[in-house]
Amino acid sequence: MEKRTLGRTSLPVTPLCVGTSALGSFPEQYGYAVGTDVAVATIRRTFAGPINFIDTSNEYGHGGDSERRIGIAIREAGGLPPGFVLATKVDPLPGSSDFSGDRVRRSVEESLERLGLERLQIVYLHDPEKMTFEAGMASGGAVEAMVKMRDEGVIAHLGVAGGPIDLMLRYLSTDLFDSIISHNRYTLVDQSAEPLIETCMARDVGFVNAAPYGGGMLVKGPDAVPRYCYAPASAATLTRVRAMEALCKAHDVPLAAAALQFSTRDARVASTIVGMSTPARLDETLALLDHPIDETLWAELRPFIEPGRSGVI
Ligand SMILES: NC(=O)c1ccc[n+]([C@@H]2O[C@H](COP(=O)([O-])OP(=O)(O)OC[C@H]3O[C@@H](n4cnc5c(N)ncnc54)[C@H](OP(=O)(O)O)[C@@H]3O)[C@@H](O)[C@H]2O)c1
C-alpha cells in the first residue's frame, strides 16, 4: 500500500490506520464483548498485512486492555515489527478527572509497560475537552509533562486527539504538536474539520481522520445505526444519509466505500482510522478501500455532503 508522510514526523504511514478502541472490549459502548484471542488475532493479522499504522489509547478497554492485548501481539512478534507505527494517547485514570502532569507521566509509564516498549513513537493528548485549554497548558499540567517526556526521549512525537475544532486549533497554535487526530468531523455527513485540516497543512502537521463511518452509521446504514458520533442522529441527517445510500446503491457502491474513500482520497488526510473489532474487518476494509467509485457518483453525492460543511445538521 502506498504510504503518506505524517507531517513533520516524517513517519511513512498507510492511508488506513487500525483503530483499536473496540479491541479492549467495551460492551457498554459497543454492545458486545471482544475476547483477548480475537483482539490479539486482529493485531497479528495487522502485522501480517499491508496496513502499518495502529491507533490505541491508555483508556481503551477496561484498565488498558486495548494496549495490553496489542502488547501481547508485540511481544509474540519479538517487538513492534519494522516499519510499523503505533500511536497511543494519555488519559486521566478511568473515572477520574485528574489530567495533571503527574497523571500524564503515569499514563505514559502504564502504556510502555502494557505495550512492552521502551519508547513511544507518537503520544496524543486525548480528548483535551475534558479540561480547559489553560489547565492543559499550565505549569505542572499535561502538555508540560508531555514535552518533558519528549525531551527525555521517551516519546518521539506529540499530538492532540479530540473533537472540538476551536480547541484543537488552540493546541495547534502552540506549535508543540506534530500530529492531530480529529474524529467524526471529516465525513460524508460533517466536514467541520476543514479549518483544522488547512491549518495542519500550513504547519506541516500530520492530519489523521478518525471515525470515517461516524461510529457506525455510514457502514451499517442509517436504519441499523440511527446514531452519529455516538449520539442519536437528527431527522435531517438521517434523510441526507438515506439519500446518499440510495445514490450509492444505484451505482452498485456500498455506502461504506464512499464513506471511507471520502477520507482516503483526500491527500491532506495522512491516514484514516477505522474501528476494527475482528481480523475479518481488516479484509473488509481493504475491499472497501479498493471498491471502484467513479466521478459521476461523487458529483451526485456532493449536494448531500455539502450541508455538513459547518457541522452536522
Ligand atoms: N478522540 C479520539 O482520539 C478518537 C475518537 C474517536 C475515534 N478514535 C479512533 O478512531 C477509531 C475509529 O472510531 P470509531 O470506531 O468510533 O468509528 P468508525 O470507525 O467510524 O466506526 C466503527 C464502527 O463501524 C463498524 N465497522 C467498521 N468496519 C466495518 C465493516 N467492514 N462492516 C461493518 N461494520 C463495520 C464497526 O462495527 P463492529 O463494532 O461491528 O466491528 C464499528 O461499530 C477508534 O477505534 C479510535 O482508534 C479516536
The ligand as an SDF file (V2000), in Angstrom:
LIG
                    3D

 48 52  0  0  0  0  0  0  0  0999 V2000
  -10.6310   11.2470   20.4860 N   0  0  0  0  0  0  0  0  0  0  0  0
  -10.0190   10.3400   19.7460 C   0  0  0  0  0  0  0  0  0  0  0  0
   -8.8040   10.2550   19.7050 O   0  0  0  0  0  0  0  0  0  0  0  0
  -10.8100    9.3490   18.9500 C   0  0  0  0  0  0  0  0  0  0  0  0
  -12.2140    9.4590   18.8850 C   0  0  0  0  0  0  0  0  0  0  0  0
  -12.8960    8.5350   18.1130 C   0  0  0  0  0  0  0  0  0  0  0  0
  -12.2110    7.5170   17.4780 C   0  0  0  0  0  0  0  0  0  0  0  0
  -10.8610    7.4000   17.5950 N   0  0  0  0  0  0  0  0  0  0  0  0
  -10.1130    6.3120   16.9410 C   0  0  0  0  0  0  0  0  0  0  0  0
  -10.7320    6.0080   15.7260 O   0  0  0  0  0  0  0  0  0  0  0  0
  -11.1720    4.6470   15.7090 C   0  0  0  0  0  0  0  0  0  0  0  0
  -12.4480    4.5450   14.9170 C   0  0  0  0  0  0  0  0  0  0  0  0
  -13.5120    5.2290   15.5600 O   0  0  0  0  0  0  0  0  0  0  0  0
  -14.9360    4.5630   15.7920 P   0  0  0  0  0  0  0  0  0  0  0  0
  -14.7440    3.0790   15.9450 O   0  0  0  0  0  0  0  0  0  0  0  0
  -15.6080    5.2840   16.8630 O   0  0  0  0  0  0  0  0  0  0  0  0
  -15.7270    4.8930   14.4760 O   0  0  0  0  0  0  0  0  0  0  0  0
  -15.8080    4.3110   12.9730 P   0  0  0  0  0  0  0  0  0  0  0  0
  -14.5100    3.7630   12.5270 O   0  0  0  0  0  0  0  0  0  0  0  0
  -16.4320    5.4060   12.1800 O   0  0  0  0  0  0  0  0  0  0  0  0
  -16.8790    3.1720   13.0880 O   0  0  0  0  0  0  0  0  0  0  0  0
  -16.6470    1.9720   13.7400 C   0  0  0  0  0  0  0  0  0  0  0  0
  -17.9110    1.1620   13.6130 C   0  0  0  0  0  0  0  0  0  0  0  0
  -18.0060    0.7450   12.2650 O   0  0  0  0  0  0  0  0  0  0  0  0
  -18.2490   -0.6310   12.2000 C   0  0  0  0  0  0  0  0  0  0  0  0
  -17.4800   -1.2020   11.0990 N   0  0  0  0  0  0  0  0  0  0  0  0
  -16.1920   -0.9750   10.7710 C   0  0  0  0  0  0  0  0  0  0  0  0
  -15.8770   -1.6640    9.6650 N   0  0  0  0  0  0  0  0  0  0  0  0
  -16.9910   -2.3600    9.3080 C   0  0  0  0  0  0  0  0  0  0  0  0
  -17.2950   -3.2370    8.2480 C   0  0  0  0  0  0  0  0  0  0  0  0
  -16.3640   -3.5650    7.3420 N   0  0  0  0  0  0  0  0  0  0  0  0
  -18.5380   -3.7470    8.1810 N   0  0  0  0  0  0  0  0  0  0  0  0
  -19.4860   -3.4390    9.0930 C   0  0  0  0  0  0  0  0  0  0  0  0
  -19.2580   -2.6040   10.1230 N   0  0  0  0  0  0  0  0  0  0  0  0
  -18.0170   -2.0760   10.2270 C   0  0  0  0  0  0  0  0  0  0  0  0
  -17.7820   -1.2110   13.5000 C   0  0  0  0  0  0  0  0  0  0  0  0
  -18.6460   -2.2840   13.7390 O   0  0  0  0  0  0  0  0  0  0  0  0
  -18.2570   -3.5340   14.6720 P   0  0  0  0  0  0  0  0  0  0  0  0
  -18.1380   -2.9410   16.0340 O   0  0  0  0  0  0  0  0  0  0  0  0
  -19.4300   -4.4480   14.4900 O   0  0  0  0  0  0  0  0  0  0  0  0
  -16.9740   -4.0810   14.1480 O   0  0  0  0  0  0  0  0  0  0  0  0
  -17.9370   -0.0780   14.4760 C   0  0  0  0  0  0  0  0  0  0  0  0
  -19.1970   -0.1390   15.0950 O   0  0  0  0  0  0  0  0  0  0  0  0
  -11.2460    4.2380   17.1830 C   0  0  0  0  0  0  0  0  0  0  0  0
  -11.0860    2.8430   17.3610 O   0  0  0  0  0  0  0  0  0  0  0  0
  -10.0850    5.0140   17.7470 C   0  0  0  0  0  0  0  0  0  0  0  0
   -8.8750    4.3230   17.4840 O   0  0  0  0  0  0  0  0  0  0  0  0
  -10.1510    8.3130   18.3000 C   0  0  0  0  0  0  0  0  0  0  0  0
  1  2  1  0
  2  3  2  0
  2  4  1  0
  4  5  1  0
  4 48  2  0
  5  6  2  0
  6  7  1  0
  7  8  2  0
  8  9  1  0
  8 48  1  0
  9 10  1  0
  9 46  1  0
 10 11  1  0
 11 12  1  0
 11 44  1  0
 12 13  1  0
 13 14  1  0
 14 15  2  0
 14 16  1  0
 14 17  1  0
 17 18  1  0
 18 19  2  0
 18 20  1  0
 18 21  1  0
 21 22  1  0
 22 23  1  0
 23 24  1  0
 23 42  1  0
 24 25  1  0
 25 26  1  0
 25 36  1  0
 26 27  1  0
 26 35  1  0
 27 28  2  0
 28 29  1  0
 29 30  1  0
 29 35  2  0
 30 31  1  0
 30 32  2  0
 32 33  1  0
 33 34  2  0
 34 35  1  0
 36 37  1  0
 36 42  1  0
 37 38  1  0
 38 39  2  0
 38 40  1  0
 38 41  1  0
 42 43  1  0
 44 45  1  0
 44 46  1  0
 46 47  1  0
M  CHG  2   8   1  16  -1
M  END
$$$$
